Amino acid sequence: MHDSSTVWDAPDAFIGTRIYLFPSNGWIIRPPVTTRDFGLQGGTSTWKTNAPAVEVDLSQSQPVTGWLAPMTNPNNDNVGLWCAASKVLPSWSYTVTAEKGSQL
């Protein structure tokens, strides 16, 4: 969730070592970026103390994109990051890691 610069569970997204700042609404990452790891940074805001960083490690490189919907209710999720493959893959795997701190 990211409602404002002071009310969030995640202040921004990342792909590898590159940071993607959240817009007020709309595409976070466009066009999709091909990567093996992406996630959300953690930290502390007025809404959430010590939110974990969450990282997704893919078994193979995939295009990744994301969207932020405008919202003012911090109880609702409004941030999405996903693999944007142009076709259904026969199989793939990933690992999700959550850790205290700003970025894994």
C-alpha positions as CSV (number, residue, x, y, z in Angstrom):
1,M,0.0,0.0,0.0
2,H,1.2,3.5,-0.8
3,D,-1.2,6.3,-0.2
4,S,1.2,9.2,0.1
5,S,4.8,10.1,1.0
6,T,4.0,9.6,4.7
7,V,1.4,6.8,4.6
8,W,2.7,3.6,3.2
9,D,3.7,0.0,3.6
10,A,6.2,0.4,0.8
11,P,7.9,3.7,-0.2
12,D,8.9,2.5,-3.7
13,A,9.7,-0.5,-5.9
14,F,12.9,-2.0,-7.2
15,I,14.3,-4.1,-10.0
16,G,17.8,-5.3,-9.2
17,T,19.5,-2.2,-7.8
18,R,17.3,0.3,-9.7
19,I,14.7,2.1,-7.6
20,Y,11.3,3.0,-9.1
21,L,9.5,5.9,-7.3
22,F,5.8,5.5,-7.1
23,P,3.7,7.9,-9.2
24,S,0.5,9.4,-7.7
25,N,-1.3,6.8,-9.8
26,G,-0.7,4.8,-12.9
27,W,2.2,2.8,-14.2
28,I,5.2,2.2,-11.8
29,I,7.2,0.4,-14.4
30,R,6.5,0.9,-18.1
31,P,7.5,-0.5,-20.5
32,P,8.2,-3.8,-18.7
33,V,11.7,-4.4,-17.6
34,T,13.2,-7.9,-18.0
35,T,14.8,-9.1,-14.8
36,R,15.3,-12.0,-12.4
37,D,14.5,-10.1,-9.2
38,F,12.1,-7.3,-8.2
39,G,10.3,-6.2,-5.1
40,L,9.1,-3.5,-2.7
41,Q,11.3,-1.6,-0.3
42,G,10.3,-1.5,3.4
43,G,10.9,0.9,6.2
44,T,8.9,3.1,8.5
45,S,6.1,5.6,7.7
46,T,3.5,7.3,9.8
47,W,1.2,4.3,9.0
48,K,3.6,1.4,9.3
49,T,6.6,0.8,11.6
50,N,9.4,-1.5,10.2
51,A,7.6,-2.7,7.1
52,P,9.6,-5.5,5.6
53,A,11.2,-5.3,2.2
54,V,9.8,-8.1,-0.1
55,E,11.8,-9.5,-3.0
56,V,10.8,-11.9,-5.7
57,D,13.6,-14.0,-7.2
58,L,12.6,-15.7,-10.5
59,S,14.1,-18.9,-11.9
60,Q,14.5,-17.2,-15.3
61,S,14.4,-13.6,-16.5
62,Q,10.9,-12.3,-17.2
63,P,9.4,-8.9,-18.1
64,V,8.1,-7.1,-15.0
65,T,5.7,-4.2,-14.7
66,G,3.6,-2.6,-12.0
67,W,0.7,-0.3,-11.3
68,L,-0.4,2.0,-8.5
69,A,-4.1,2.8,-8.1
70,P,-5.0,6.1,-6.4
71,M,-6.4,5.5,-2.9
72,T,-6.7,7.2,0.5
73,N,-7.7,4.2,2.6
74,P,-4.5,2.6,4.1
75,N,-6.5,-0.6,4.8
76,N,-6.7,-1.3,1.0
77,D,-3.9,-2.5,-1.2
78,N,-3.2,-0.4,-4.2
79,V,0.3,-1.4,-5.4
80,G,0.8,-4.3,-7.9
81,L,4.0,-5.7,-9.4
82,W,3.9,-8.7,-11.7
83,C,5.6,-10.7,-14.4
84,A,4.3,-9.5,-17.8
85,A,5.0,-12.5,-20.0
86,S,3.3,-12.3,-23.4
87,K,2.4,-16.0,-23.3
88,V,1.5,-18.6,-20.7
89,L,4.7,-20.3,-19.6
90,P,4.7,-24.1,-19.3
91,S,6.4,-23.8,-15.9
92,W,8.4,-21.4,-13.8
93,S,9.4,-20.9,-10.2
94,Y,10.2,-18.1,-7.8
95,T,11.3,-17.4,-4.3
96,V,9.8,-14.7,-2.1
97,T,11.9,-13.2,0.7
98,A,10.8,-10.7,3.3
99,E,13.3,-9.0,5.5
100,K,13.5,-6.1,7.9
101,G,15.3,-3.2,6.2
102,S,14.9,-1.0,3.2
103,Q,16.0,-3.2,0.3
104,L,17.2,-6.8,0.2
